[in-house]
Amino acid sequence: MKILGVLFLAAGIMQTATPANLAISTYLKDGFNPAAIASDSTGNVYLAGSAVIDPASQTMSAVVAKLDPKASQYLYLTYFDSAASDQLSSIAVDGAGNAYIAGWTTNPNFPNTSGALGTAPRSSTDTRAFVAKLSPDGAVVFSVLIGGATMAQASGIAVTPQGQIVVSGIASSSGFPHTSGAYSVADSTNHWFLMELDAAATHVVSSAT
């Protein structure tokens, strides 16, 4: 009788449940695989992921797309760095419509606009975490490698009301930098990091492992 009562209860819930209203549904650019999503105060939708840049070879590139609130058109489609070795994992948007992306790369020619925070990868297995900022029209404002010479992957990003950039991820080798007074582990290999950068991504405010 207990099982029968549970079934009647489940049936009652199903009958009274209200189906979700689908506001929009659309197809994206062919070959576009989004990995992260965000929106701004006006309802524009931002997607970060990868897309095919050469249909013949199926070569992929990191890409950021901005869609209007109805997802009826692309407001911009920015191929970030156009290197197949770049991977985007997360995106955040500030009040002005600037998009901040995080991920990792093995590209030795990554456009590192602030060389003080991270060094370029040395091989195809040498990953570096990075952070980049795109303007409201999709232009790259800066792109920064972080973590010094430590192998790492950035997995999450956020922006504070003051414009400072907070990024988290995991280190794949020892020596991930930490600031004085911040929590840290003796060996950062396979340990998470949390780093805060100033609004221009020119110096580290704090870093912990």
CORMO-V555659 format. One record per residue. N is the residue number from 1. SS is DSSP state (2 for helix, 1 for strand, 0 for the rest). NEAR is the number of other ideal C-beta (glycine too) atoms within 12 Angstrom. Layout:
# CORMO-V555659
N:SS:NEAR  N:SS:NEAR
This chain:
# CORMO-V555659
1:0:7  2:2:8  3:2:9  4:2:10  5:2:11  6:2:12  7:2:13  8:2:14  9:2:14  10:2:14  11:2:13  12:2:12  13:2:12  14:2:12  15:2:11  16:2:10  17:0:10  18:0:8  19:0:8  20:0:7  21:0:7  22:0:8  23:0:11  24:0:15  25:0:11  26:0:19  27:0:11  28:0:23  29:0:23  30:0:11  31:0:22  32:1:27  33:1:22  34:1:26  35:1:29  36:1:33  37:1:26  38:1:34  39:1:22  40:0:25  41:0:13  42:0:18  43:0:20  44:0:28  45:1:33  46:1:42  47:1:36  48:1:41  49:1:33  50:1:35  51:1:33  52:1:22  53:1:25  54:1:14  55:0:12  56:0:7  57:0:11  58:0:15  59:1:19  60:1:27  61:1:30  62:1:45  63:1:41  64:1:48  65:1:39  66:1:36  67:1:31  68:0:20  69:0:19  70:0:15  71:0:26  72:0:15  73:0:17  74:1:23  75:1:28  76:1:26  77:1:27  78:1:34  79:1:30  80:0:42  81:0:35  82:0:23  83:0:30  84:0:24  85:0:30  86:0:42  87:1:35  88:1:48  89:1:33  90:1:38  91:1:42  92:1:36  93:1:33  94:0:28  95:0:15  96:0:20  97:0:28  98:0:32  99:1:44  100:1:43  101:1:53  102:1:48  103:1:44  104:1:41  105:1:44  106:0:29  107:0:30  108:0:21  109:0:18  110:0:37  111:0:24  112:0:29  113:0:22  114:0:27  115:0:20  116:0:19  117:0:36  118:1:37  119:0:27  120:0:27  121:0:32  122:0:17  123:0:13  124:0:13  125:0:14  126:0:27  127:0:36  128:1:44  129:1:54  130:1:51  131:1:55  132:1:45  133:1:40  134:1:38  135:0:22  136:0:23  137:0:18  138:0:28  139:0:18  140:1:30  141:1:30  142:1:29  143:1:39  144:1:41  145:1:43  146:1:49  147:0:46  148:1:27  149:0:26  150:0:37  151:0:34  152:1:47  153:1:35  154:1:48  155:1:28  156:1:31  157:1:40  158:1:28  159:1:33  160:0:20  161:0:11  162:0:14  163:0:23  164:0:26  165:1:43  166:1:33  167:1:47  168:1:31  169:1:37  170:1:28  171:1:38  172:0:29  173:0:27  174:0:22  175:0:24  176:0:41  177:0:29  178:0:28  179:0:20  180:0:11  181:0:9  182:0:19  183:0:17  184:0:24  185:0:18  186:0:12  187:0:15  188:0:32  189:0:19  190:0:19  191:0:25  192:1:27  193:1:42  194:1:35  195:1:46  196:1:29  197:1:41  198:0:24  199:0:24  200:0:20  201:0:39  202:0:20  203:0:21  204:1:32  205:1:24  206:1:25  207:1:36  208:1:26  209:0:31
